[in-house]
Amino acid sequence: MKKRWLLNLILLAVVASLVTFLYVRPKTEVKQSVEHEVSAYKLSEFNMINVEFPAKAAVVYEKINGYWQITSPYKTRADQASVQRILAIVAARSSERIAADDIEKFGLNAPALRLKLYRDKENFEEFLFGTHSPLTDQQYVLHRNTVYLIDNIYAESASTQLIEMVDKSPLKPTEKVVGFDFGRLEQWEAARLNVDLIDGKWNVSIKEAAPDQNELNEWLDFSWLQNRAKSVELYTPDRKTVYPSLKVKMADGSKVHFDKIQEAPDLLLARPDEGIIYTFPSDAGFVMLNPPVHLPGK
């Protein structure tokens, strides 16, 4: 009995000693990684972007009437989210901040990419992209005489193939649709179909039609306003070729013309005024060209 009590006291003393040691021992400081801001700019500060490459033409984006446009090497609407991803460099953070004493060491004497963000034509910020770190695959970037190591997604966003930077919506965000003229499409040529939004109500040019207002509203929204092409390509109209076509009517009285290049296996709609062909899957394309007007027998 005494031996058991003695053993318990010894164990208690060992536990107490261990607790005391853990409590009073010197604390090891845990190093926390420090992140450095590459800049303190705001995305809204800039209205022009110039992306320069060593061996191909520069790409220029300009904000016009509040929306980003590609202005060089050709002019067309830009995908707004894709341009914002280029501008996101201003919010980048880096675990490294190095004085730019030897830029050749980081491949910045001959940069793989030169990005200029303009507030106006005389006032811009420049970012040079160099080599990648073999340890992290992050990329060295020079800005205002300081070298940073950042995620390579920023260079990838700026280097995206230009045709992928084109807005895939067939209509501009500023265009307010009030009607469609489908009378030059084969399936509607005899009926000369027009659908028009008048005083908030859809009117169909075919007397026998029984349109449902909610269905037509949803059709406009999902098939034209929110619908995005799966791909785009440049288009130069051939004056000698006449395609089936349609016109989209706008609130300001203007009309946007679309050529139907083909309907299957994908729908190819070309917009001559912007020089772009939009490719839609055949099922989505069929709905675009056939509004739910509910004709008898169909």
Backbone as CSV, one residue per row, in Angstrom:
resi,resn,N_x,N_y,N_z,CA_x,CA_y,CA_z,C_x,C_y,C_z
1,MET,0.833,-1.216,0.000,0.000,0.000,0.000,0.854,1.246,0.000
2,LYS,1.894,1.225,0.890,2.791,2.386,0.959,3.556,2.544,-0.351
3,LYS,3.937,1.393,-0.954,4.674,1.467,-2.223,3.820,2.109,-3.308
4,ARG,2.503,1.785,-3.311,1.617,2.343,-4.329,1.465,3.854,-4.143
5,TRP,1.301,4.283,-2.908,1.227,5.727,-2.640,2.522,6.423,-3.032
6,LEU,3.644,5.793,-2.727,4.948,6.388,-3.070,5.085,6.534,-4.577
7,LEU,4.638,5.507,-5.320,4.704,5.554,-6.795,3.834,6.678,-7.338
8,ASN,2.639,6.856,-6.769,1.741,7.919,-7.215,2.341,9.297,-6.960
9,LEU,2.991,9.447,-5.807,3.626,10.734,-5.498,4.767,11.039,-6.463
10,ILE,5.529,9.999,-6.807,6.641,10.195,-7.759,6.107,10.620,-9.127
11,LEU,5.025,9.936,-9.589,4.430,10.284,-10.881,3.875,11.705,-10.875
12,LEU,3.233,12.089,-9.764,2.695,13.438,-9.642,3.801,14.480,-9.704
13,ALA,4.922,14.184,-9.059,6.065,15.111,-9.070,6.642,15.258,-10.478
14,VAL,6.684,14.135,-11.236,7.208,14.175,-12.618,6.296,15.027,-13.500
15,VAL,4.966,14.818,-13.373,4.023,15.590,-14.170,4.113,17.075,-13.835
16,ALA,4.199,17.401,-12.539,4.304,18.799,-12.115,5.575,19.441,-12.658
17,SER,6.676,18.685,-12.645,7.944,19.209,-13.166,7.850,19.482,-14.661
18,LEU,7.182,18.555,-15.385,7.041,18.720,-16.833,6.189,19.936,-17.164
19,VAL,5.076,20.112,-16.441,4.214,21.269,-16.659,4.970,22.560,-16.387
20,THR,5.742,22.572,-15.302,6.518,23.764,-14.947,7.539,24.083,-16.033
21,PHE,8.186,23.054,-16.576,9.191,23.272,-17.628,8.556,23.867,-18.891
22,LEU,7.409,23.284,-19.276,6.738,23.779,-20.490,6.254,25.210,-20.324
23,TYR,5.898,25.581,-19.106,5.369,26.935,-18.859,6.459,27.992,-18.834
24,VAL,7.602,27.630,-18.219,8.642,28.661,-18.010,9.709,28.655,-19.086
25,ARG,9.715,27.657,-20.003,10.782,27.609,-21.004,10.666,28.809,-21.955
26,PRO,11.761,29.251,-22.552,11.739,30.386,-23.488,10.854,30.064,-24.687
27,LYS,10.010,31.002,-25.048,9.100,30.829,-26.191,9.853,31.054,-27.501
28,THR,9.661,30.138,-28.441,10.281,30.274,-29.764,9.392,31.150,-30.623
29,GLU,9.931,32.192,-31.143,9.155,33.095,-31.983,8.890,32.457,-33.343
30,VAL,7.638,32.472,-33.759,7.253,31.936,-35.069,7.308,33.074,-36.088
31,LYS,8.115,32.877,-37.076,8.243,33.905,-38.098,7.016,33.902,-38.995
32,GLN,6.404,35.035,-39.141,5.262,35.167,-40.016,5.708,35.777,-41.338
33,SER,5.197,35.197,-42.416,5.571,35.720,-43.722,4.975,37.114,-43.907
34,VAL,5.769,38.007,-44.425,5.347,39.390,-44.641,5.020,39.565,-46.109
35,GLU,3.869,40.127,-46.384,3.474,40.395,-47.761,3.588,41.880,-48.042
36,HIS,4.137,42.202,-49.190,4.328,43.593,-49.589,3.359,43.938,-50.713
37,GLU,2.744,45.090,-50.629,1.880,45.561,-51.705,2.732,46.038,-52.873
38,VAL,2.400,45.581,-54.057,3.121,46.040,-55.245,2.782,47.500,-55.529
39,SER,1.548,47.902,-55.228,1.146,49.295,-55.411,-0.040,49.596,-54.508
40,ALA,-0.368,50.861,-54.414,-1.546,51.285,-53.642,-2.566,51.958,-54.552
41,TYR,-2.490,51.663,-55.854,-3.405,52.282,-56.809,-4.772,51.615,-56.768
42,LYS,-5.754,52.275,-57.361,-7.090,51.733,-57.510,-7.341,51.437,-58.987
43,LEU,-8.104,50.389,-59.240,-8.393,50.021,-60.623,-9.075,51.158,-61.363
44,SER,-9.888,51.922,-60.660,-10.653,52.993,-61.293,-9.798,54.193,-61.702
45,GLU,-8.529,54.215,-61.286,-7.653,55.346,-61.623,-7.281,55.377,-63.103
46,PHE,-7.350,54.221,-63.766,-6.760,54.102,-65.103,-7.829,54.003,-66.192
47,ASN,-7.527,54.621,-67.335,-8.472,54.597,-68.455,-7.840,54.136,-69.763
48,MET,-6.582,53.702,-69.698,-5.946,53.135,-70.888,-4.879,52.142,-70.452
49,ILE,-4.751,51.055,-71.204,-3.771,50.007,-70.913,-2.991,49.721,-72.180
50,ASN,-1.678,49.641,-72.040,-0.814,49.302,-73.171,-0.013,48.059,-72.792
51,VAL,-0.195,46.970,-73.540,0.530,45.726,-73.285,1.536,45.539,-74.422
52,GLU,2.817,45.574,-74.093,3.867,45.506,-75.108,4.629,44.191,-74.998
53,PHE,4.866,43.572,-76.168,5.576,42.303,-76.254,6.862,42.496,-77.060
54,PRO,7.866,41.642,-76.833,9.129,41.802,-77.565,9.009,41.574,-79.067
55,ALA,8.129,40.636,-79.491,8.146,40.232,-80.898,6.784,40.290,-81.580
56,LYS,5.824,41.006,-81.020,4.541,41.155,-81.702,3.921,42.494,-81.349
57,ALA,2.889,42.852,-82.096,2.293,44.184,-81.940,1.711,44.375,-80.547
58,ALA,1.824,45.601,-80.069,1.257,45.944,-78.763,-0.262,45.910,-78.827
59,VAL,-0.874,45.674,-77.673,-2.326,45.687,-77.561,-2.717,46.877,-76.693
60,VAL,-3.701,47.642,-77.162,-4.141,48.825,-76.428,-5.620,48.699,-76.090
61,TYR,-5.927,48.970,-74.833,-7.322,49.009,-74.367,-7.613,50.422,-73.876
62,GLU,-8.785,50.925,-74.201,-9.174,52.254,-73.724,-10.591,52.202,-73.156
63,LYS,-10.799,52.925,-72.071,-12.136,53.017,-71.482,-12.869,54.163,-72.164
64,ILE,-13.945,53.823,-72.873,-14.723,54.807,-73.633,-16.179,54.733,-73.171
65,ASN,-16.678,55.859,-72.706,-18.047,55.922,-72.172,-18.275,54.878,-71.076
66,GLY,-17.235,54.666,-70.270,-17.350,53.772,-69.124,-17.098,52.310,-69.412
67,TYR,-16.792,51.950,-70.686,-16.583,50.551,-71.046,-15.243,50.391,-71.768
68,TRP,-14.573,49.269,-71.489,-13.279,49.012,-72.103,-13.436,48.549,-73.545
69,GLN,-12.620,49.131,-74.417,-12.592,48.791,-75.837,-11.169,48.387,-76.221
70,ILE,-11.064,47.458,-77.160,-9.768,47.204,-77.800,-9.624,48.243,-78.902
71,THR,-8.541,49.012,-78.885,-8.348,50.042,-79.911,-7.150,49.770,-80.817
72,SER,-6.330,48.790,-80.470,-5.199,48.399,-81.323,-4.772,46.984,-80.920
73,PRO,-4.461,46.136,-81.889,-4.246,46.366,-83.318,-5.533,46.462,-84.155
74,TYR,-6.680,46.182,-83.590,-7.950,46.451,-84.267,-8.934,46.963,-83.221
75,LYS,-10.058,47.479,-83.704,-11.014,48.114,-82.803,-12.271,47.263,-82.645
76,THR,-12.596,46.965,-81.410,-13.830,46.264,-81.105,-14.059,46.303,-79.600
77,ARG,-15.211,45.797,-79.159,-15.511,45.753,-77.730,-14.632,44.737,-77.018
78,ALA,-14.195,45.077,-75.819,-13.407,44.148,-75.013,-14.282,43.484,-73.967
79,ASP,-13.896,42.281,-73.566,-14.560,41.626,-72.451,-14.155,42.347,-71.166
80,GLN,-15.129,42.913,-70.477,-14.843,43.784,-69.337,-14.125,43.048,-68.210
81,ALA,-14.550,41.831,-67.897,-13.927,41.077,-66.803,-12.481,40.731,-67.122
82,SER,-12.190,40.423,-68.382,-10.820,40.072,-68.773,-9.883,41.273,-68.635
83,VAL,-10.373,42.464,-68.964,-9.555,43.669,-68.807,-9.316,43.957,-67.318
84,GLN,-10.332,43.726,-66.496,-10.178,43.925,-65.053,-9.105,43.005,-64.491
85,ARG,-8.981,41.812,-65.051,-7.943,40.884,-64.577,-6.546,41.402,-64.912
86,ILE,-6.403,42.132,-66.013,-5.114,42.751,-66.324,-4.804,43.848,-65.301
87,LEU,-5.806,44.669,-65.010,-5.633,45.762,-64.053,-5.358,45.269,-62.638
88,ALA,-5.707,44.019,-62.351,-5.558,43.487,-60.992,-4.111,43.484,-60.516
89,ILE,-3.140,43.710,-61.411,-1.731,43.809,-61.017,-1.540,44.865,-59.937
90,VAL,-2.378,45.900,-59.933,-2.208,46.979,-58.945,-2.524,46.503,-57.533
91,ALA,-3.242,45.386,-57.410,-3.593,44.858,-56.086,-2.742,43.643,-55.708
92,ALA,-1.724,43.336,-56.515,-0.883,42.165,-56.256,-0.078,42.334,-54.970
93,ARG,0.232,41.209,-54.344,1.071,41.192,-53.146,2.250,40.263,-53.374
94,SER,3.358,40.574,-52.698,4.588,39.830,-52.906,5.260,39.500,-51.571
95,SER,5.819,38.307,-51.505,6.587,37.927,-50.313,8.015,38.468,-50.387
96,GLU,8.400,38.965,-51.547,9.758,39.502,-51.753,9.682,40.954,-52.211
97,ARG,10.559,41.764,-51.681,10.701,43.143,-52.139,12.196,43.439,-52.185
98,ILE,12.709,43.615,-53.402,14.152,43.684,-53.617,14.495,44.985,-54.338
99,ALA,15.525,45.650,-53.888,15.983,46.861,-54.575,16.468,46.499,-55.967
100,ALA,16.146,47.337,-56.943,16.460,47.034,-58.344,17.894,47.429,-58.681
101,ASP,18.856,46.794,-58.011,20.277,47.103,-58.262,20.833,46.279,-59.414
102,ASP,20.273,45.083,-59.605,20.776,44.198,-60.653,19.578,43.562,-61.360
103,ILE,18.940,44.335,-62.237,17.719,43.841,-62.875,18.000,42.703,-63.860
104,GLU,19.226,42.629,-64.368,19.575,41.562,-65.303,19.451,40.194,-64.636
105,LYS,19.709,40.156,-63.344,19.613,38.921,-62.575,18.208,38.336,-62.629
106,PHE,17.226,39.200,-62.803,15.831,38.760,-62.807,15.207,38.805,-64.208
107,GLY,16.051,38.964,-65.232,15.555,38.987,-66.602,14.772,40.231,-66.942
108,LEU,14.983,41.302,-66.192,14.202,42.525,-66.377,14.872,43.539,-67.294
109,ASN,16.104,43.240,-67.704,16.766,44.108,-68.683,16.174,43.890,-70.071
110,ALA,15.619,42.704,-70.311,14.913,42.404,-71.567,13.601,41.741,-71.176
111,PRO,12.640,42.510,-70.699,11.418,41.937,-70.132,10.597,41.133,-71.138
112,ALA,9.945,40.095,-70.625,9.067,39.274,-71.455,7.760,39.991,-71.757
113,LEU,7.462,40.996,-70.946,6.208,41.730,-71.077,6.361,43.080,-70.400
114,ARG,5.818,44.097,-71.045,5.844,45.456,-70.492,4.405,45.959,-70.434
115,LEU,3.932,46.260,-69.229,2.556,46.676,-69.022,2.521,48.123,-68.536
116,LYS,1.776,48.968,-69.279,1.644,50.371,-68.910,0.175,50.689,-68.640
117,LEU,-0.075,51.255,-67.479,-1.425,51.659,-67.094,-1.471,53.181,-67.065
118,TYR,-2.359,53.752,-67.881,-2.405,55.201,-68.061,-3.571,55.833,-67.301
119,ARG,-3.249,56.927,-66.598,-4.300,57.804,-66.065,-4.713,58.797,-67.148
120,ASP,-3.722,59.262,-67.880,-3.911,60.067,-69.079,-2.710,59.807,-69.971
121,LYS,-2.633,60.458,-71.097,-1.586,60.122,-72.062,-0.168,60.455,-71.577
122,GLU,-0.057,61.315,-70.583,1.262,61.703,-70.076,1.600,61.057,-68.743
123,ASN,0.623,60.446,-68.094,0.794,59.963,-66.732,0.458,58.477,-66.662
124,PHE,1.506,57.647,-66.524,1.262,56.206,-66.506,2.183,55.509,-65.498
125,GLU,1.784,54.296,-65.129,2.577,53.424,-64.270,3.025,52.233,-65.104
126,GLU,4.277,51.828,-64.938,4.838,50.762,-65.763,5.243,49.560,-64.910
127,PHE,4.951,48.362,-65.432,5.316,47.109,-64.782,6.073,46.258,-65.805
128,LEU,7.275,45.826,-65.443,8.069,44.971,-66.320,8.083,43.554,-65.750
129,PHE,7.858,42.568,-66.608,7.801,41.174,-66.177,9.059,40.448,-66.647
130,GLY,9.759,39.798,-65.702,10.997,39.114,-66.020,10.884,37.600,-65.948
131,THR,11.921,36.962,-65.386,11.962,35.503,-65.311,11.129,34.988,-64.132
132,HIS,11.038,33.653,-64.068,10.293,33.002,-62.994,11.260,32.429,-61.955
133,SER,10.835,32.412,-60.724,11.611,31.777,-59.663,11.541,30.265,-59.841
134,PRO,12.690,29.559,-59.845,12.665,28.104,-60.008,12.059,27.389,-58.795
135,LEU,11.955,28.065,-57.670,11.431,27.445,-56.450,9.909,27.526,-56.367
136,THR,9.350,28.641,-56.787,7.908,28.847,-56.620,7.165,29.006,-57.936
137,ASP,7.882,29.163,-59.046,7.295,29.438,-60.356,6.585,30.790,-60.393
138,GLN,6.793,31.611,-59.380,6.296,32.973,-59.432,7.210,33.806,-60.320
139,GLN,6.765,35.007,-60.669,7.472,35.810,-61.649,7.978,37.104,-61.031
140,TYR,9.191,37.503,-61.457,9.764,38.758,-60.977,9.191,39.917,-61.790
141,VAL,8.783,40.952,-61.066,8.189,42.132,-61.686,8.872,43.373,-61.137
142,LEU,9.169,44.298,-62.036,9.796,45.558,-61.642,8.777,46.679,-61.726
143,HIS,8.665,47.421,-60.620,7.798,48.602,-60.592,8.435,49.652,-59.690
144,ARG,8.651,50.821,-60.239,9.221,51.950,-59.498,10.503,51.579,-58.753
145,ASN,11.459,51.010,-59.505,12.791,50.687,-58.975,12.772,49.649,-57.860
146,THR,11.726,48.853,-57.796,11.666,47.762,-56.830,11.226,46.497,-57.550
147,VAL,11.862,45.373,-57.191,11.530,44.088,-57.794,10.659,43.296,-56.820
148,TYR,9.577,42.733,-57.357,8.653,41.930,-56.562,8.555,40.538,-57.177
149,LEU,8.164,39.559,-56.352,7.933,38.210,-56.836,6.443,37.910,-56.653
150,ILE,5.724,37.782,-57.778,4.268,37.655,-57.707,3.786,36.455,-58.522
151,ASP,2.537,36.108,-58.336,1.922,34.999,-59.051,1.971,35.259,-60.551
152,ASN,2.216,34.205,-61.330,2.341,34.394,-62.783,1.011,34.618,-63.494
153,ILE,-0.107,34.584,-62.742,-1.416,34.795,-63.367,-1.550,36.205,-63.939
154,TYR,-0.798,37.160,-63.390,-0.905,38.542,-63.872,-0.337,38.673,-65.286
155,ALA,0.781,38.023,-65.541,1.338,38.038,-66.896,0.463,37.243,-67.853
156,GLU,-0.091,36.130,-67.367,-0.959,35.310,-68.212,-2.203,36.095,-68.629
157,SER,-2.760,36.882,-67.709,-3.954,37.676,-68.037,-3.648,38.710,-69.101
158,ALA,-2.492,39.354,-68.987,-2.112,40.384,-69.955,-1.707,39.786,-71.296
159,SER,-1.294,38.506,-71.298,-0.817,37.856,-72.521,-1.879,37.002,-73.201
160,THR,-3.101,37.027,-72.688,-4.188,36.232,-73.269,-4.320,36.538,-74.759
161,GLN,-4.527,35.500,-75.554,-4.700,35.686,-76.995,-5.764,36.746,-77.248
162,LEU,-5.462,37.678,-78.112,-6.303,38.861,-78.265,-7.742,38.534,-78.625
163,ILE,-7.962,37.548,-79.480,-9.333,37.237,-79.883,-10.158,36.772,-78.680
164,GLU,-9.491,36.217,-77.665,-10.195,35.794,-76.452,-10.545,36.981,-75.560
165,MET,-9.980,38.144,-75.842,-10.276,39.346,-75.068,-11.480,40.104,-75.639
166,VAL,-12.004,39.626,-76.770,-13.157,40.285,-77.395,-14.427,39.908,-76.634
167,ASP,-15.305,40.885,-76.438,-16.583,40.646,-75.769,-17.405,39.639,-76.572
168,LYS,-17.886,38.587,-75.915,-18.622,37.538,-76.605,-20.137,37.776,-76.607
169,SER,-20.567,38.921,-76.133,-21.980,39.269,-76.228,-22.243,39.910,-77.591
170,PRO,-23.304,39.503,-78.299,-23.561,40.090,-79.616,-24.030,41.536,-79.555
171,LEU,-24.468,41.987,-78.385,-24.979,43.347,-78.237,-24.133,44.130,-77.235
172,LYS,-24.011,45.425,-77.467,-23.284,46.294,-76.549,-24.086,46.471,-75.257
173,PRO,-23.407,46.678,-74.144,-24.138,46.884,-72.885,-24.970,48.155,-72.883
174,THR,-24.655,49.086,-73.776,-25.395,50.354,-73.829,-26.589,50.302,-74.783
175,GLU,-26.723,49.213,-75.534,-27.796,49.115,-76.519,-29.079,48.595,-75.870
176,LYS,-30.149,49.376,-75.973,-31.439,49.011,-75.392,-32.359,48.491,-76.486
177,VAL,-32.659,47.205,-76.428,-33.431,46.541,-77.476,-34.926,46.827,-77.324
178,VAL,-35.571,47.188,-78.462,-37.024,47.398,-78.446,-37.721,46.596,-79.541
179,GLY,-36.971,45.774,-80.288,-37.635,44.992,-81.320,-36.678,44.231,-82.207
180,PHE,-37.256,43.344,-83.031,-36.482,42.518,-83.968,-37.221,42.448,-85.299
181,ASP,-36.442,42.468,-86.364,-36.978,42.235,-87.707,-36.346,40.950,-88.227
182,PHE,-37.121,39.864,-88.246,-36.641,38.566,-88.717,-37.061,38.290,-90.157
183,GLY,-37.580,39.278,-90.846,-38.178,39.079,-92.166,-37.226,38.647,-93.247
184,ARG,-35.920,38.691,-93.008,-34.958,38.266,-94.036,-34.306,36.931,-93.695
185,LEU,-34.904,36.196,-92.748,-34.493,34.823,-92.480,-35.451,33.885,-93.204
186,GLU,-34.933,32.749,-93.689,-35.732,31.848,-94.522,-37.055,31.457,-93.866
187,GLN,-37.000,31.096,-92.583,-38.201,30.586,-91.932,-39.260,31.655,-91.668
188,TRP,-38.865,32.923,-91.745,-39.807,34.017,-91.460,-40.003,34.953,-92.647
189,GLU,-39.388,34.627,-93.778,-39.430,35.531,-94.930,-40.850,35.726,-95.450
190,ALA,-41.617,34.646,-95.560,-42.991,34.750,-96.082,-43.879,35.547,-95.134
191,ALA,-43.674,35.359,-93.828,-44.516,36.047,-92.840,-43.997,37.440,-92.501
192,ARG,-42.749,37.750,-92.918,-42.117,39.047,-92.616,-42.215,39.359,-91.118
193,LEU,-41.782,38.409,-90.298,-41.954,38.514,-88.850,-41.195,39.679,-88.233
194,ASN,-41.919,40.489,-87.481,-41.342,41.515,-86.625,-41.943,41.351,-85.229
195,VAL,-41.106,41.476,-84.213,-41.611,41.515,-82.834,-41.096,42.810,-82.215
196,ASP,-42.013,43.566,-81.624,-41.649,44.891,-81.126,-42.186,45.108,-79.717
197,LEU,-41.375,45.754,-78.905,-41.744,46.089,-77.534,-42.274,47.522,-77.537
198,ILE,-43.584,47.652,-77.392,-44.232,48.966,-77.465,-44.951,49.235,-76.145
199,ASP,-44.534,50.305,-75.479,-45.116,50.665,-74.175,-45.081,49.491,-73.205
200,GLY,-43.948,48.773,-73.224,-43.757,47.668,-72.292,-44.450,46.377,-72.658
201,LYS,-45.076,46.320,-73.835,-45.810,45.127,-74.247,-45.330,44.667,-75.615
202,TRP,-45.137,43.343,-75.743,-44.683,42.792,-77.009,-45.830,42.725,-78.017
203,ASN,-45.504,43.189,-79.241,-46.448,43.102,-80.361,-45.806,42.275,-81.467
204,VAL,-46.593,41.368,-82.063,-46.097,40.495,-83.126,-46.819,40.861,-84.421
205,SER,-46.067,40.930,-85.521,-46.636,41.385,-86.793,-47.580,40.363,-87.425
206,ILE,-47.557,39.113,-86.966,-48.425,38.067,-87.521,-49.714,38.017,-86.686
207,LYS,-50.849,38.248,-87.355,-52.123,38.335,-86.632,-52.478,37.052,-85.897
208,GLU,-52.120,35.907,-86.464,-52.503,34.626,-85.864,-51.662,34.260,-84.641
209,ALA,-50.622,35.024,-84.378,-49.735,34.705,-83.263,-50.435,34.909,-81.925
210,ALA,-50.019,34.106,-80.943,-50.567,34.232,-79.585,-49.400,34.344,-78.605
211,PRO,-48.703,35.480,-78.631,-47.493,35.610,-77.807,-47.800,35.671,-76.317
212,ASP,-46.918,35.078,-75.535,-46.984,35.178,-74.081,-45.942,36.218,-73.657
213,GLN,-46.381,37.259,-72.963,-45.491,38.372,-72.631,-44.296,37.918,-71.782
214,ASN,-44.553,37.083,-70.793,-43.452,36.622,-69.933,-42.457,35.777,-70.711
215,GLU,-42.943,34.926,-71.598,-42.051,34.102,-72.411,-41.163,34.964,-73.299
216,LEU,-41.740,35.997,-73.895,-40.945,36.863,-74.764,-39.927,37.676,-73.960
217,ASN,-40.303,38.097,-72.776,-39.348,38.816,-71.920,-38.165,37.912,-71.566
218,GLU,-38.474,36.663,-71.202,-37.409,35.710,-70.867,-36.565,35.389,-72.090
219,TRP,-37.215,35.255,-73.236,-36.472,34.993,-74.485,-35.490,36.113,-74.782
220,LEU,-35.917,37.370,-74.684,-35.022,38.500,-74.911,-33.869,38.480,-73.925
221,ASP,-34.189,38.252,-72.651,-33.172,38.304,-71.607,-32.127,37.206,-71.779
222,PHE,-32.582,35.958,-71.878,-31.648,34.834,-71.885,-31.027,34.561,-73.250
223,SER,-31.777,34.821,-74.334,-31.245,34.492,-75.664,-30.422,35.618,-76.285
224,TRP,-30.645,36.859,-75.844,-29.931,37.971,-76.462,-29.124,38.825,-75.473
225,LEU,-29.712,39.173,-74.347,-29.008,40.081,-73.432,-27.949,39.365,-72.597
226,GLN,-28.251,38.158,-72.146,-27.303,37.421,-71.305,-26.512,36.371,-72.068
227,ASN,-26.942,36.045,-73.251,-26.300,34.984,-74.028,-24.906,35.393,-74.480
228,ARG,-23.947,34.508,-74.305,-22.571,34.751,-74.727,-22.157,33.689,-75.742
229,ALA,-21.503,34.129,-76.802,-21.016,33.189,-77.811,-19.942,32.292,-77.202
230,LYS,-19.834,31.077,-77.718,-18.793,30.194,-77.211,-17.429,30.539,-77.804
231,SER,-17.440,31.270,-78.919,-16.194,31.774,-79.491,-16.514,32.914,-80.456
232,VAL,-15.493,33.695,-80.793,-15.643,34.788,-81.752,-14.467,34.774,-82.714
233,GLU,-14.665,35.413,-83.855,-13.573,35.581,-84.815,-13.805,36.865,-85.593
234,LEU,-12.752,37.366,-86.223,-12.861,38.601,-86.994,-13.663,38.354,-88.274
235,TYR,-14.347,39.384,-88.728,-15.233,39.266,-89.890,-15.052,40.468,-90.804
236,THR,-14.758,40.166,-92.063,-14.709,41.203,-93.092,-15.838,40.931,-94.084
237,PRO,-16.863,41.769,-94.124,-18.014,41.520,-95.008,-17.599,41.423,-96.472
238,ASP,-18.176,40.461,-97.174,-17.959,40.286,-98.609,-19.139,40.932,-99.332
239,ARG,-18.873,42.020,-100.025,-19.948,42.767,-100.688,-20.651,41.955,-101.771
240,LYS,-19.988,40.888,-102.248,-20.570,40.091,-103.324,-21.478,38.981,-102.794
241,THR,-21.442,38.752,-101.495,-22.230,37.670,-100.898,-23.367,38.252,-100.066
242,VAL,-24.562,37.769,-100.326,-25.727,38.209,-99.553,-26.189,37.049,-98.676
243,TYR,-26.191,37.258,-97.385,-26.598,36.235,-96.429,-28.018,36.508,-95.925
244,PRO,-28.723,35.470,-95.474,-29.935,35.730,-94.698,-29.558,36.613,-93.514
245,SER,-30.454,37.466,-93.074,-30.068,38.430,-92.043,-31.238,38.795,-91.145
246,LEU,-30.922,39.527,-90.102,-31.941,40.059,-89.196,-31.457,41.402,-88.691
247,LYS,-32.399,42.180,-88.165,-32.045,43.469,-87.578,-32.611,43.542,-86.162
248,VAL,-31.792,44.067,-85.265,-32.230,44.304,-83.888,-32.475,45.802,-83.749
249,LYS,-33.688,46.154,-83.310,-34.078,47.565,-83.212,-33.744,48.108,-81.824
250,MET,-33.219,49.335,-81.799,-32.815,49.958,-80.552,-33.711,51.142,-80.185
251,ALA,-33.720,51.480,-78.896,-34.581,52.549,-78.394,-34.261,53.898,-79.013
252,ASP,-33.005,54.100,-79.448,-32.634,55.384,-80.038,-32.978,55.475,-81.521
253,GLY,-33.648,54.435,-82.048,-34.039,54.433,-83.456,-33.059,53.732,-84.376
254,SER,-31.890,53.379,-83.877,-30.898,52.687,-84.700,-31.239,51.203,-84.813
255,LYS,-30.598,50.544,-85.783,-30.782,49.114,-85.979,-29.420,48.453,-86.152
256,VAL,-29.269,47.294,-85.540,-28.023,46.537,-85.668,-28.276,45.353,-86.592
257,HIS,-27.480,45.268,-87.644,-27.632,44.232,-88.663,-26.750,43.031,-88.317
258,PHE,-27.327,41.827,-88.462,-26.569,40.588,-88.296,-26.738,39.736,-89.546
259,ASP,-25.632,39.225,-90.071,-25.662,38.244,-91.155,-25.657,36.843,-90.552
260,LYS,-26.533,35.978,-91.053,-26.505,34.581,-90.619,-25.610,33.813,-91.591
261,ILE,-24.393,33.523,-91.175,-23.424,32.848,-92.040,-23.787,31.378,-92.191
262,GLN,-24.158,30.742,-91.081,-24.617,29.350,-91.128,-25.454,29.085,-89.879
263,GLU,-26.287,28.038,-89.958,-27.162,27.712,-88.818,-26.787,26.389,-88.169
264,ALA,-26.058,25.509,-88.883,-25.651,24.212,-88.336,-24.264,23.853,-88.890
265,PRO,-23.439,23.113,-88.116,-23.750,22.545,-86.801,-23.787,23.589,-85.670
266,ASP,-23.198,24.747,-85.906,-23.315,25.870,-84.971,-23.913,27.058,-85.708
267,LEU,-24.556,27.936,-84.956,-25.038,29.182,-85.547,-23.896,30.185,-85.580
268,LEU,-23.621,30.724,-86.769,-22.619,31.779,-86.922,-23.340,33.064,-87.295
269,LEU,-23.344,34.022,-86.368,-23.939,35.332,-86.609,-22.826,36.358,-86.726
270,ALA,-22.829,37.100,-87.812,-21.788,38.105,-88.032,-22.372,39.504,-87.850
271,ARG,-21.614,40.343,-87.167,-22.031,41.738,-86.976,-21.069,42.621,-87.783
272,PRO,-21.467,43.052,-88.980,-20.555,43.791,-89.860,-20.028,45.092,-89.263
273,ASP,-20.851,45.815,-88.495,-20.400,47.115,-87.987,-19.269,46.982,-86.977
274,GLU,-19.140,45.804,-86.371,-18.043,45.592,-85.422,-17.010,44.606,-85.950
275,GLY,-17.291,43.982,-87.097,-16.326,43.073,-87.704,-16.084,41.807,-86.909
276,ILE,-17.170,41.236,-86.315,-17.030,40.052,-85.478,-18.068,39.000,-85.887
277,ILE,-17.639,37.730,-85.898,-18.544,36.598,-86.050,-18.684,35.931,-84.682
278,TYR,-19.933,35.699,-84.274,-20.224,35.060,-82.999,-20.696,33.628,-83.253
279,THR,-20.116,32.668,-82.560,-20.488,31.260,-82.710,-21.292,30.803,-81.503
280,PHE,-22.515,30.323,-81.775,-23.399,29.827,-80.720,-23.711,28.358,-80.976
281,PRO,-23.904,27.565,-79.923,-24.360,26.177,-80.124,-25.685,26.172,-80.879
282,SER,-25.934,25.129,-81.647,-27.100,25.110,-82.526,-28.414,25.242,-81.758
283,ASP,-28.507,24.628,-80.566,-29.770,24.702,-79.828,-30.047,26.115,-79.340
284,ALA,-29.011,26.765,-78.793,-29.173,28.154,-78.350,-29.414,29.069,-79.540
285,GLY,-28.742,28.789,-80.657,-28.918,29.598,-81.854,-30.319,29.502,-82.420
286,PHE,-30.901,28.297,-82.382,-32.268,28.128,-82.880,-33.239,28.998,-82.088
287,VAL,-33.087,29.025,-80.772,-33.978,29.826,-79.927,-33.792,31.316,-80.213
288,MET,-32.554,31.743,-80.463,-32.299,33.154,-80.761,-33.094,33.623,-81.974
289,LEU,-33.179,32.776,-82.988,-33.797,33.161,-84.260,-35.275,32.803,-84.360
290,ASN,-35.813,32.181,-83.314,-37.212,31.760,-83.347,-37.903,32.138,-82.035
291,PRO,-38.355,33.374,-81.941,-39.005,33.820,-80.707,-40.306,33.062,-80.471
292,PRO,-40.725,32.901,-79.210,-41.946,32.144,-78.894,-43.209,32.943,-79.188
293,VAL,-43.595,32.998,-80.487,-44.775,33.767,-80.870,-46.034,32.911,-80.946
294,HIS,-45.879,31.576,-80.872,-47.001,30.631,-80.795,-47.986,30.784,-81.952
295,LEU,-47.525,30.360,-83.136,-48.394,30.359,-84.305,-49.260,29.092,-84.313
296,PRO,-50.459,29.154,-84.874,-51.319,27.971,-84.933,-50.640,26.851,-85.710
297,GLY,-50.724,25.631,-85.167,-50.149,24.477,-85.842,-48.666,24.307,-85.651
298,LYS,-48.012,25.212,-84.830,-46.579,25.094,-84.611,-46.290,24.962,-83.126
